[in-house]
Amino acid sequence: MGIAKTFFIGFSFTLVAACGNSTLDEVEAAKDKVCACKDKACAIKVKKETKGLRDKIKDMTNEDKLKAMKFGEQAAACYQKLG
């Protein structure tokens, strides 16, 4: 499995774990941080910093899961652009 695909899967699961609007704001902020990165090391650091969002999956609605997945897809696209 390629590094970008592995990153996408890991980051998506991290982001999907979010719940509630305030957590979705955190997820969006994490996506924005990844997209602001100039190198992969920065993006990997953001992924590690947001790992705790996974613990919030229990109470997530399907609607929130879809929103979080979109943020994950956007973050993965930004990561892939880093080369």
N, CA, C and O atoms as CSV, one atom per row, in Angstrom:
chain,resi,resn,atom,element,x,y,z
A,1,MET,N,N,0.852,-1.166,0.000
A,1,MET,CA,C,0.000,0.000,0.000
A,1,MET,C,C,0.898,1.230,0.000
A,1,MET,O,O,1.857,1.293,0.769
A,2,GLY,N,N,0.601,2.204,-0.850
A,2,GLY,CA,C,1.421,3.398,-0.945
A,2,GLY,C,C,1.312,4.280,0.281
A,2,GLY,O,O,0.360,4.185,1.056
A,3,ILE,N,N,2.304,5.139,0.441
A,3,ILE,CA,C,2.344,6.022,1.594
A,3,ILE,C,C,1.153,6.973,1.596
A,3,ILE,O,O,0.548,7.205,2.643
A,4,ALA,N,N,0.811,7.524,0.437
A,4,ALA,CA,C,-0.328,8.454,0.376
A,4,ALA,C,C,-1.621,7.746,0.749
A,4,ALA,O,O,-2.451,8.301,1.469
A,5,LYS,N,N,-1.796,6.525,0.263
A,5,LYS,CA,C,-3.019,5.782,0.583
A,5,LYS,C,C,-3.058,5.444,2.070
A,5,LYS,O,O,-4.110,5.539,2.703
A,6,THR,N,N,-1.932,5.055,2.620
A,6,THR,CA,C,-1.856,4.757,4.044
A,6,THR,C,C,-2.171,6.006,4.857
A,6,THR,O,O,-2.908,5.941,5.841
A,7,PHE,N,N,-1.616,7.141,4.449
A,7,PHE,CA,C,-1.885,8.395,5.135
A,7,PHE,C,C,-3.368,8.715,5.071
A,7,PHE,O,O,-3.975,9.075,6.080
A,8,PHE,N,N,-3.956,8.586,3.883
A,8,PHE,CA,C,-5.375,8.881,3.712
A,8,PHE,C,C,-6.231,8.017,4.627
A,8,PHE,O,O,-7.133,8.519,5.297
A,9,ILE,N,N,-5.953,6.740,4.654
A,9,ILE,CA,C,-6.742,5.830,5.494
A,9,ILE,C,C,-6.590,6.199,6.958
A,9,ILE,O,O,-7.586,6.313,7.672
A,10,GLY,N,N,-5.380,6.385,7.411
A,10,GLY,CA,C,-5.142,6.730,8.811
A,10,GLY,C,C,-5.736,8.076,9.180
A,10,GLY,O,O,-6.353,8.221,10.235
A,11,PHE,N,N,-5.550,9.057,8.314
A,11,PHE,CA,C,-6.066,10.383,8.605
A,11,PHE,C,C,-7.583,10.398,8.541
A,11,PHE,O,O,-8.234,11.070,9.341
A,12,SER,N,N,-8.145,9.665,7.597
A,12,SER,CA,C,-9.603,9.601,7.487
A,12,SER,C,C,-10.212,8.981,8.730
A,12,SER,O,O,-11.203,9.490,9.254
A,13,PHE,N,N,-9.629,7.876,9.213
A,13,PHE,CA,C,-10.158,7.262,10.426
A,13,PHE,C,C,-10.026,8.212,11.606
A,13,PHE,O,O,-10.898,8.253,12.473
A,14,THR,N,N,-8.948,8.968,11.641
A,14,THR,CA,C,-8.794,9.956,12.705
A,14,THR,C,C,-9.884,11.000,12.610
A,14,THR,O,O,-10.504,11.341,13.617
A,15,LEU,N,N,-10.127,11.513,11.413
A,15,LEU,CA,C,-11.117,12.555,11.244
A,15,LEU,C,C,-12.539,12.046,11.386
A,15,LEU,O,O,-13.397,12.753,11.914
A,16,VAL,N,N,-12.799,10.843,10.929
A,16,VAL,CA,C,-14.141,10.287,11.045
A,16,VAL,C,C,-14.514,10.094,12.499
A,16,VAL,O,O,-15.696,10.044,12.839
A,17,ALA,N,N,-13.540,9.989,13.338
A,17,ALA,CA,C,-13.809,9.757,14.748
A,17,ALA,C,C,-14.382,10.979,15.452
A,17,ALA,O,O,-14.702,10.909,16.639
A,18,ALA,N,N,-14.515,12.075,14.758
A,18,ALA,CA,C,-15.016,13.295,15.379
A,18,ALA,C,C,-16.527,13.250,15.566
A,18,ALA,O,O,-17.223,12.531,14.849
A,19,CYS,N,N,-17.032,14.013,16.524
A,19,CYS,CA,C,-18.483,14.114,16.701
A,19,CYS,C,C,-18.833,15.501,17.191
A,19,CYS,O,O,-17.999,16.172,17.798
A,20,GLY,N,N,-20.052,15.940,16.938
A,20,GLY,CA,C,-20.508,17.242,17.384
A,20,GLY,C,C,-19.878,18.366,16.592
A,20,GLY,O,O,-18.804,18.199,16.015
A,21,ASN,N,N,-20.538,19.506,16.561
A,21,ASN,CA,C,-20.061,20.623,15.755
A,21,ASN,C,C,-18.706,21.132,16.204
A,21,ASN,O,O,-17.863,21.444,15.362
A,22,SER,N,N,-18.467,21.225,17.514
A,22,SER,CA,C,-17.173,21.717,17.960
A,22,SER,C,C,-16.057,20.774,17.523
A,22,SER,O,O,-14.965,21.223,17.173
A,23,THR,N,N,-16.323,19.489,17.540
A,23,THR,CA,C,-15.321,18.531,17.084
A,23,THR,C,C,-15.156,18.614,15.574
A,23,THR,O,O,-14.045,18.479,15.062
A,24,LEU,N,N,-16.242,18.833,14.868
A,24,LEU,CA,C,-16.121,19.015,13.423
A,24,LEU,C,C,-15.285,20.249,13.114
A,24,LEU,O,O,-14.544,20.270,12.131
A,25,ASP,N,N,-15.402,21.273,13.947
A,25,ASP,CA,C,-14.536,22.444,13.790
A,25,ASP,C,C,-13.075,22.058,13.979
A,25,ASP,O,O,-12.200,22.541,13.259
A,26,GLU,N,N,-12.813,21.183,14.951
A,26,GLU,CA,C,-11.445,20.693,15.172
A,26,GLU,C,C,-10.952,19.900,13.966
A,26,GLU,O,O,-9.795,20.015,13.564
A,27,VAL,N,N,-11.840,19.100,13.400
A,27,VAL,CA,C,-11.485,18.292,12.239
A,27,VAL,C,C,-11.172,19.195,11.055
A,27,VAL,O,O,-10.196,18.981,10.336
A,28,GLU,N,N,-12.002,20.193,10.863
A,28,GLU,CA,C,-11.754,21.126,9.764
A,28,GLU,C,C,-10.434,21.869,9.977
A,28,GLU,O,O,-9.681,22.088,9.028
A,29,ALA,N,N,-10.163,22.247,11.200
A,29,ALA,CA,C,-8.902,22.928,11.513
A,29,ALA,C,C,-7.704,22.013,11.225
A,29,ALA,O,O,-6.676,22.467,10.723
A,30,ALA,N,N,-7.846,20.729,11.546
A,30,ALA,CA,C,-6.769,19.773,11.257
A,30,ALA,C,C,-6.551,19.668,9.758
A,30,ALA,O,O,-5.413,19.629,9.289
A,31,LYS,N,N,-7.637,19.623,9.013
A,31,LYS,CA,C,-7.528,19.578,7.546
A,31,LYS,C,C,-6.825,20.818,7.043
A,31,LYS,O,O,-5.947,20.733,6.184
A,32,ASP,N,N,-7.207,21.978,7.575
A,32,ASP,CA,C,-6.579,23.231,7.165
A,32,ASP,C,C,-5.088,23.235,7.479
A,32,ASP,O,O,-4.286,23.738,6.691
A,33,LYS,N,N,-4.714,22.672,8.637
A,33,LYS,CA,C,-3.292,22.592,9.005
A,33,LYS,C,C,-2.529,21.720,8.017
A,33,LYS,O,O,-1.434,22.079,7.583
A,34,VAL,N,N,-3.111,20.563,7.658
A,34,VAL,CA,C,-2.449,19.679,6.688
A,34,VAL,C,C,-2.284,20.408,5.365
A,34,VAL,O,O,-1.228,20.344,4.737
A,35,CYS,N,N,-3.331,21.098,4.949
A,35,CYS,CA,C,-3.276,21.780,3.655
A,35,CYS,C,C,-2.317,22.975,3.665
A,35,CYS,O,O,-1.883,23.428,2.606
A,36,ALA,N,N,-1.991,23.478,4.836
A,36,ALA,CA,C,-1.026,24.570,4.939
A,36,ALA,C,C,0.415,24.067,5.004
A,36,ALA,O,O,1.353,24.856,4.888
A,37,CYS,N,N,0.593,22.775,5.185
A,37,CYS,CA,C,1.941,22.203,5.292
A,37,CYS,C,C,2.718,22.348,3.990
A,37,CYS,O,O,2.165,22.286,2.892
A,38,LYS,N,N,4.007,22.541,4.156
A,38,LYS,CA,C,4.920,22.661,3.012
A,38,LYS,C,C,5.666,21.359,2.730
A,38,LYS,O,O,6.309,21.224,1.688
A,39,ASP,N,N,5.583,20.391,3.665
A,39,ASP,CA,C,6.243,19.105,3.461
A,39,ASP,C,C,5.468,18.007,4.183
A,39,ASP,O,O,4.607,18.282,5.019
A,40,LYS,N,N,5.789,16.756,3.846
A,40,LYS,CA,C,5.080,15.616,4.427
A,40,LYS,C,C,5.324,15.478,5.928
A,40,LYS,O,O,4.444,15.027,6.661
A,41,ALA,N,N,6.498,15.859,6.380
A,41,ALA,CA,C,6.787,15.763,7.811
A,41,ALA,C,C,5.802,16.609,8.619
A,41,ALA,O,O,5.356,16.192,9.688
A,42,CYS,N,N,5.472,17.761,8.123
A,42,CYS,CA,C,4.495,18.636,8.780
A,42,CYS,C,C,3.125,17.958,8.819
A,42,CYS,O,O,2.465,17.953,9.858
A,43,ALA,N,N,2.701,17.389,7.698
A,43,ALA,CA,C,1.390,16.740,7.624
A,43,ALA,C,C,1.315,15.534,8.565
A,43,ALA,O,O,0.290,15.299,9.204
A,44,ILE,N,N,2.392,14.788,8.641
A,44,ILE,CA,C,2.429,13.635,9.544
A,44,ILE,C,C,2.353,14.107,10.991
A,44,ILE,O,O,1.717,13.458,11.821
A,45,LYS,N,N,2.984,15.214,11.297
A,45,LYS,CA,C,2.922,15.782,12.650
A,45,LYS,C,C,1.481,16.166,12.993
A,45,LYS,O,O,1.018,15.907,14.104
A,46,VAL,N,N,0.780,16.775,12.056
A,46,VAL,CA,C,-0.622,17.148,12.285
A,46,VAL,C,C,-1.457,15.896,12.527
A,46,VAL,O,O,-2.314,15.877,13.410
A,47,LYS,N,N,-1.209,14.862,11.751
A,47,LYS,CA,C,-1.951,13.604,11.928
A,47,LYS,C,C,-1.748,13.070,13.345
A,47,LYS,O,O,-2.701,12.651,14.002
A,48,LYS,N,N,-0.509,13.091,13.805
A,48,LYS,CA,C,-0.217,12.609,15.158
A,48,LYS,C,C,-0.893,13.481,16.216
A,48,LYS,O,O,-1.397,12.969,17.216
A,49,GLU,N,N,-0.902,14.781,15.998
A,49,GLU,CA,C,-1.517,15.712,16.951
A,49,GLU,C,C,-3.031,15.518,17.052
A,49,GLU,O,O,-3.622,15.791,18.097
A,50,THR,N,N,-3.651,15.057,15.989
A,50,THR,CA,C,-5.115,14.913,15.961
A,50,THR,C,C,-5.569,13.488,16.240
A,50,THR,O,O,-6.755,13.179,16.122
A,51,LYS,N,N,-4.656,12.638,16.602
A,51,LYS,CA,C,-4.979,11.233,16.846
A,51,LYS,C,C,-6.082,11.059,17.891
A,51,LYS,O,O,-6.880,10.128,17.781
A,52,GLY,N,N,-6.146,11.913,18.883
A,52,GLY,CA,C,-7.133,11.818,19.947
A,52,GLY,C,C,-8.573,11.973,19.478
A,52,GLY,O,O,-9.498,11.602,20.201
A,53,LEU,N,N,-8.776,12.507,18.293
A,53,LEU,CA,C,-10.140,12.654,17.782
A,53,LEU,C,C,-10.818,11.303,17.569
A,53,LEU,O,O,-12.046,11.225,17.555
A,54,ARG,N,N,-10.046,10.259,17.407
A,54,ARG,CA,C,-10.610,8.923,17.201
A,54,ARG,C,C,-11.506,8.480,18.354
A,54,ARG,O,O,-12.467,7.739,18.150
A,55,ASP,N,N,-11.194,8.931,19.547
A,55,ASP,CA,C,-11.926,8.496,20.740
A,55,ASP,C,C,-13.357,9.016,20.783
A,55,ASP,O,O,-14.141,8.595,21.633
A,56,LYS,N,N,-13.701,9.911,19.891
A,56,LYS,CA,C,-15.016,10.542,19.934
A,56,LYS,C,C,-16.020,9.921,18.954
A,56,LYS,O,O,-17.090,10.493,18.743
A,57,ILE,N,N,-15.713,8.792,18.363
A,57,ILE,CA,C,-16.549,8.207,17.325
A,57,ILE,C,C,-17.893,7.690,17.833
A,57,ILE,O,O,-18.855,7.629,17.067
A,58,LYS,N,N,-17.975,7.326,19.082
A,58,LYS,CA,C,-19.171,6.679,19.623
A,58,LYS,C,C,-20.453,7.465,19.409
A,58,LYS,O,O,-21.489,6.883,19.090
A,59,ASP,N,N,-20.397,8.764,19.579
A,59,ASP,CA,C,-21.600,9.577,19.547
A,59,ASP,C,C,-21.826,10.296,18.212
A,59,ASP,O,O,-22.702,11.155,18.113
A,60,MET,N,N,-21.063,9.958,17.218
A,60,MET,CA,C,-21.148,10.663,15.948
A,60,MET,C,C,-22.394,10.271,15.157
A,60,MET,O,O,-22.742,9.093,15.072
A,61,THR,N,N,-23.046,11.247,14.593
A,61,THR,CA,C,-24.185,10.978,13.719
A,61,THR,C,C,-23.669,10.640,12.324
A,61,THR,O,O,-22.523,10.943,11.991
A,62,ASN,N,N,-24.500,10.024,11.525
A,62,ASN,CA,C,-24.104,9.708,10.150
A,62,ASN,C,C,-23.788,10.971,9.368
A,62,ASN,O,O,-22.865,10.988,8.553
A,63,GLU,N,N,-24.544,12.018,9.613
A,63,GLU,CA,C,-24.301,13.289,8.929
A,63,GLU,C,C,-22.915,13.834,9.276
A,63,GLU,O,O,-22.190,14.299,8.397
A,64,ASP,N,N,-22.549,13.775,10.560
A,64,ASP,CA,C,-21.230,14.235,10.979
A,64,ASP,C,C,-20.121,13.358,10.405
A,64,ASP,O,O,-19.050,13.852,10.051
A,65,LYS,N,N,-20.382,12.065,10.316
A,65,LYS,CA,C,-19.388,11.167,9.715
A,65,LYS,C,C,-19.106,11.561,8.274
A,65,LYS,O,O,-17.952,11.577,7.846
A,66,LEU,N,N,-20.155,11.879,7.526
A,66,LEU,CA,C,-19.979,12.270,6.126
A,66,LEU,C,C,-19.178,13.566,6.014
A,66,LEU,O,O,-18.297,13.686,5.163
A,67,LYS,N,N,-19.485,14.522,6.865
A,67,LYS,CA,C,-18.744,15.786,6.851
A,67,LYS,C,C,-17.273,15.555,7.188
A,67,LYS,O,O,-16.384,16.099,6.532
A,68,ALA,N,N,-17.030,14.754,8.200
A,68,ALA,CA,C,-15.658,14.480,8.618
A,68,ALA,C,C,-14.901,13.739,7.513
A,68,ALA,O,O,-13.719,13.994,7.285
A,69,MET,N,N,-15.586,12.826,6.834
A,69,MET,CA,C,-14.938,12.102,5.733
A,69,MET,C,C,-14.540,13.055,4.614
A,69,MET,O,O,-13.480,12.892,4.010
A,70,LYS,N,N,-15.370,14.038,4.334
A,70,LYS,CA,C,-15.027,15.037,3.302
A,70,LYS,C,C,-13.762,15.782,3.704
A,70,LYS,O,O,-12.881,16.015,2.876
A,71,PHE,N,N,-13.676,16.156,4.984
A,71,PHE,CA,C,-12.464,16.823,5.458
A,71,PHE,C,C,-11.253,15.892,5.318
A,71,PHE,O,O,-10.162,16.337,4.960
A,72,GLY,N,N,-11.449,14.615,5.597
A,72,GLY,CA,C,-10.375,13.640,5.452
A,72,GLY,C,C,-9.910,13.506,4.020
A,72,GLY,O,O,-8.712,13.424,3.747
A,73,GLU,N,N,-10.870,13.485,3.104
A,73,GLU,CA,C,-10.525,13.399,1.680
A,73,GLU,C,C,-9.751,14.636,1.240
A,73,GLU,O,O,-8.779,14.529,0.493
A,74,GLN,N,N,-10.181,15.809,1.702
A,74,GLN,CA,C,-9.488,17.045,1.355
A,74,GLN,C,C,-8.071,17.064,1.934
A,74,GLN,O,O,-7.128,17.484,1.263
A,75,ALA,N,N,-7.929,16.613,3.167
A,75,ALA,CA,C,-6.606,16.558,3.792
A,75,ALA,C,C,-5.698,15.594,3.037
A,75,ALA,O,O,-4.519,15.877,2.828
A,76,ALA,N,N,-6.251,14.458,2.632
A,76,ALA,CA,C,-5.461,13.477,1.880
A,76,ALA,C,C,-5.020,14.045,0.536
A,76,ALA,O,O,-3.896,13.802,0.098
A,77,ALA,N,N,-5.896,14.799,-0.118
A,77,ALA,CA,C,-5.534,15.422,-1.398
A,77,ALA,C,C,-4.398,16.424,-1.197
A,77,ALA,O,O,-3.481,16.506,-2.014
A,78,CYS,N,N,-4.466,17.180,-0.112
A,78,CYS,CA,C,-3.381,18.117,0.186
A,78,CYS,C,C,-2.075,17.373,0.448
A,78,CYS,O,O,-1.007,17.786,-0.006
A,79,TYR,N,N,-2.177,16.273,1.184
A,79,TYR,CA,C,-0.993,15.464,1.492
A,79,TYR,C,C,-0.352,14.932,0.213
A,79,TYR,O,O,0.870,14.958,0.065
A,80,GLN,N,N,-1.178,14.455,-0.701
A,80,GLN,CA,C,-0.641,13.914,-1.958
A,80,GLN,C,C,0.087,14.969,-2.767
A,80,GLN,O,O,1.046,14.650,-3.470
A,81,LYS,N,N,-0.342,16.208,-2.685
A,81,LYS,CA,C,0.314,17.299,-3.424
A,81,LYS,C,C,1.703,17.604,-2.883
A,81,LYS,O,O,2.516,18.240,-3.554
A,82,LEU,N,N,1.968,17.144,-1.657
A,82,LEU,CA,C,3.277,17.429,-1.065
A,82,LEU,C,C,4.394,16.601,-1.691
A,82,LEU,O,O,5.574,16.809,-1.405
A,83,GLY,N,N,4.007,15.667,-2.541
A,83,GLY,CA,C,4.999,14.892,-3.277
A,83,GLY,C,C,5.488,13.734,-2.612
A,83,GLY,O,O,6.329,13.019,-3.156
